[in-house]
Amino acid sequence: MKIILFASIGSFHSDSCIRMAEQLATAYMARLKVLVIIPFDTLGLDVANDVVDETTVARCEDALRKIKSELGDRGIRVDVGLRLGRPVEEIVQYAVENSAQNIMLGYKSKSLLSHYSAASIARKLLRRCPSCAVTLVANDRKEISVEI
């Protein structure tokens, strides 16, 4: 069975990204895994600050429950997960644990910085998880654009 992993760092960037993941899961009759990573704040010397805002965790958990319910109602097989830590490491670990063949990353397309940040994460994922295809889904209110 094919596994598609939709990963979001900190929050969901748009419903359009989730819709794109849903469309791929439907087209390939795949199971969809939705993962939210809440990154630790890092200080200058790569020292993790283990203080995580409880409202952020609660907001992400609520969003995941809503997505699981709505997609389940439409017949999409979906599992959800929430992880705390370094985004690339958490995505790679989750992808390996769940035998994902495709990793999708949603990001806001409002600035070049956002685009380069997402592209940097995608390059790291490709190096650490070479058996997975990595898809960047840019959120644009007018249309959905996909880069592979």
C-alpha positions as CSV (number, residue, x, y, z in Angstrom):
1,M,0.0,0.0,0.0
2,K,1.3,3.5,-0.9
3,I,1.8,5.9,2.0
4,I,1.7,9.7,1.4
5,L,3.1,11.8,4.3
6,F,1.9,15.4,4.5
7,A,4.1,17.3,6.9
8,S,3.6,20.8,8.2
9,I,6.0,22.7,10.5
10,G,4.2,24.5,13.3
11,S,0.8,24.9,11.6
12,F,-1.2,24.2,8.5
13,H,-0.4,26.6,5.8
14,S,-3.6,26.2,3.9
15,D,-6.5,24.0,3.1
16,S,-5.2,23.9,-0.5
17,C,-2.2,21.9,0.6
18,I,-4.4,19.4,2.5
19,R,-6.6,19.2,-0.6
20,M,-3.6,18.4,-2.8
21,A,-2.6,15.6,-0.4
22,E,-6.1,14.3,-0.4
23,Q,-6.2,14.3,-4.2
24,L,-2.9,12.4,-4.4
25,A,-4.1,9.9,-1.8
26,T,-7.3,9.4,-3.8
27,A,-5.5,9.1,-7.2
28,Y,-3.0,6.5,-5.9
29,M,-5.5,4.8,-3.5
30,A,-2.9,5.5,-0.8
31,R,-3.1,6.0,2.9
32,L,-2.5,9.6,4.0
33,K,-0.5,10.4,7.0
34,V,-0.7,14.0,8.3
35,L,2.1,15.1,10.6
36,V,2.6,18.4,12.4
37,I,6.0,19.2,13.8
38,I,6.2,21.9,16.5
39,P,9.9,22.9,16.3
40,F,11.9,23.6,19.4
41,D,13.3,27.1,19.5
42,T,17.0,27.0,19.0
43,L,19.5,29.3,20.5
44,G,22.8,30.4,18.9
45,L,24.7,27.3,19.7
46,D,22.1,24.8,18.6
47,V,20.8,24.4,22.2
48,A,17.2,23.4,22.3
49,N,14.8,25.4,24.4
50,D,12.3,22.8,25.7
51,V,9.5,25.3,26.4
52,V,6.6,24.7,24.1
53,D,3.5,26.8,24.1
54,E,0.6,24.7,25.3
55,T,-1.8,26.7,23.2
56,T,0.2,25.8,20.1
57,V,0.0,22.1,20.9
58,A,-3.7,22.3,21.6
59,R,-4.4,24.2,18.4
60,C,-2.4,21.7,16.4
61,E,-4.2,18.7,18.1
62,D,-7.6,20.3,17.3
63,A,-6.7,20.9,13.7
64,L,-5.5,17.3,13.3
65,R,-8.7,15.9,14.8
66,K,-10.7,18.1,12.4
67,I,-8.7,16.9,9.4
68,K,-9.0,13.3,10.4
69,S,-12.8,13.6,10.8
70,E,-13.4,15.5,7.6
71,L,-11.1,13.3,5.4
72,G,-12.5,10.2,7.0
73,D,-16.0,11.3,6.2
74,R,-14.9,11.6,2.5
75,G,-13.5,8.0,2.6
76,I,-9.8,8.9,2.8
77,R,-7.8,6.6,5.0
78,V,-5.8,9.0,7.2
79,D,-3.7,8.9,10.3
80,V,-2.4,11.9,12.1
81,G,0.6,12.6,14.3
82,L,2.1,15.5,16.3
83,R,5.8,15.6,17.1
84,L,8.0,18.1,18.9
85,G,11.6,18.6,17.8
86,R,13.8,19.4,14.8
87,P,11.6,19.3,11.6
88,V,13.9,17.4,9.2
89,E,14.8,14.7,11.8
90,E,11.1,14.3,12.8
91,I,9.9,14.1,9.2
92,V,12.6,11.5,8.3
93,Q,11.9,9.4,11.4
94,Y,8.1,9.4,10.8
95,A,8.6,8.7,7.1
96,V,10.8,5.7,7.8
97,E,8.6,4.4,10.7
98,N,5.6,4.5,8.4
99,S,7.2,3.4,5.1
100,A,6.2,6.6,3.3
101,Q,6.9,6.8,-0.5
102,N,6.0,10.5,-0.9
103,I,6.6,13.4,1.5
104,M,4.6,16.6,0.9
105,L,5.5,19.9,2.5
106,G,3.1,22.8,2.4
107,Y,4.4,26.3,2.7
108,K,3.3,29.9,2.3
109,S,4.4,31.3,-1.1
110,K,4.3,35.0,0.0
111,S,8.0,35.5,0.0
112,L,11.2,34.3,-1.5
113,L,12.5,33.5,2.1
114,S,9.6,31.1,2.6
115,H,10.3,29.4,-0.7
116,Y,14.0,29.0,0.0
117,S,13.3,27.7,3.5
118,A,11.0,25.1,2.2
119,A,13.4,24.2,-0.6
120,S,16.2,23.8,1.9
121,I,14.1,21.4,4.0
122,A,13.2,19.5,0.8
123,R,16.9,19.1,-0.1
124,K,17.7,17.8,3.4
125,L,14.8,15.3,3.2
126,L,16.0,14.0,-0.2
127,R,19.5,13.5,1.2
128,R,18.3,11.7,4.3
129,C,15.3,9.8,2.8
130,P,16.4,9.0,-0.8
131,S,13.6,6.4,-1.3
132,C,10.9,9.1,-0.9
133,A,9.7,11.6,-3.5
134,V,9.4,15.1,-2.0
135,T,6.8,17.5,-3.1
136,L,6.6,21.1,-2.2
137,V,3.1,22.6,-2.3
138,A,3.0,26.4,-2.4
139,N,-0.1,28.0,-0.9
140,D,-1.3,30.7,-3.2
141,R,-4.9,31.9,-2.7
142,K,-5.4,32.0,-6.4
143,E,-4.1,28.6,-7.4
144,I,-2.2,25.6,-6.1
145,S,1.3,25.2,-7.5
146,V,3.4,22.2,-7.0
147,E,7.1,21.8,-7.3
148,I,8.9,18.4,-7.4
